[in-house]
Amino acid sequence: MTTLSPCTAGVVRRGYSVRNRKIGVVMVKYGGFLGWNMERLTYQIRFHLAKGKNFMKFQVKNLKTGEVEYFDPDTTSLVLYDCVLKNQKTTAQKINCGANKTVCAWVRASKVVILNTKTKMGKEYEVSYNPRIAPYWRDFEGRDIDNESFGEIRTMGRSLFTNPNY
């Protein structure tokens, strides 16, 4: 059997399931519970890498109003509720094969909570995205978790973690 590189073969998606859990809310900055319907996921969160005053900050965009705010990961943590990890596979595959980086991944959420503190979470719950390493969102075992839903995702610095108690 011949193994093709990801640059010549299609990206194979592996199955993965997530349990939904619940915990309390701290300070609500945006929205209320809007459910899991993709049309109701009103916030798009991504890491802003364009040069300028918002370089290396989290960008939170309200998809209904177009309002955009930036949050410094060194001083702020975000708690995202009812989330879906999104990715443009074709663009990510090109970046993985050496093309210049461009926006191709984000988190969609129904609610965003802004915290002035950082909550430690175990590495086993980390989710990450770097199209140079793999052209998809990855869990702590390196599995493809594109389009997976999570009840809660927290930021700590520049890293994202799912909450095991939600």
N, C-alpha and C positions, 0 to 999 in steps of 0.2 A: 504494500500500500504506500503510495506517494503522499508525503505531507507537503502541502503548499504553504507558502508564507501568507500572512494576513494581507499582504499587499497584492497578492495575485488571486487569493481565494476569498469567497464571501465570509463575513464574520458569522461564526456559529453562535447562536444564543442558547445558553444552558438554562434549564428550568430552575426556579428558585421561588420559594414562598415566604411570606412574612406574616407574623401574627400581629393583630392590632391590640394595643393596650392603652390605658388611660392614666393620667396623673393630673395634678393641679396646674393652674396658670399663675404666672407672677404679675407682670405689668403688660397690659394689652396696648400695643401701639397701633395695630391695624386690624380691621375687620372683625368678624364674628364667625361662628361655625357655619360653613356653607355646604358641607357634604363632600362626597367623593366625585361628583359629576365634574368632568374635566372643564366644562364651561364655567363652573363655579370656582375654580381655582384661580383666584384673581391676582395673585402676586407671583412675579417671576424673580427669582433670586439667582445671581451669578457673581463670580469673582471678576472684578473689573481690572483688566490688564492693559488698557490703553494708557499711554503716557499722559501725564497731567496731574492736577491736584487730587484726583480720585484714584490714582494708580494704587493697586494692591488693596482695594477696599471692596466690601460686599456691596453690590448694587441691588436695591430692592425697587422693583418697578410695579406700580399698580396698573394692571392691564386694562382696567375700565376707564381710569381717568388719565393715564399716561404719565402720572406723577412719578418722579424718580428721586430716590434718596440714597446716600452712600454712608456706610458705617465702617469705621476703622476696626479691624479685627484685634488690634492690640488693646483696645479700651472697651470694646463692646462685644457681647455675644448675642446671637439671634436664636430664637426658638421658633421653628417652623412647624405648623400643624397641618395635617391632612395633605401630605406631600407626595409628589410623583417626580422621579428623576427622569429628566428628558435629555435627549441627545440626537444630533443629526449624524447618523451613522456614516453616510457618504462623505461628509466633510471631515469627520473624525478619522476615517480610514485614510483620506488623503494626507492629513497631518501626520498620522502614524507612519506614513510612507515617506515623509520628509518635506511636505509642503509647509508654507508659512502658517503659523497659528492664526485662527480667527474664531469668533464666537460660535460654538457648536454645542454647548451643554449648559443646562440650568436646572433649577429646582422650581416646580410650580407648587404653590401652597395656598390654602384658603385663609390662613391667619399667620401673622408674624408678630412675635413678641420680642421687644428689645430689652436686654439686661445689661447692667453696668458691671456685672461680675462674670467670672468664668467658672463654669462647673466642670470638674474633672469627670471624664468618662473613660472606661477601659478601651484599650486598643482593639479588643475583639469586636467592638461595635462600630468601628470606623468605616465610613464609605468614602471613596476617593474617585477623582477623575483627573487623568492626565493623558490626553490622546497620543503623546509621544511614547508612553509606556503601553497603553492598551486603548483601543478606540471605543471604549464603553465605560460606564460607571462600574466600579468594582466594590465588592464587599471585602471584609477582612481576610477572606480566603482567596481573593482574586477572581471570584465568579462574576459574570456579566449580570448586572442588576438594572439595566436600562428599562425604563417604564415601570419599575416596581413602585408600589405604594407603601408609604410609611406613615404611621400616626403622628410621629414627632421626629424631627431632625434638629439637632443643636449644633451650633458652631462653637469651636474653642480655638481661638487664634484663627489660622487659615484652614483648619480641618473641620470636617463634618462628621457627626456621630448620630446614629440612631439611638433612641432611648429604649433600653431593654424592658422598662417598666410601663411602657405605653401600649 
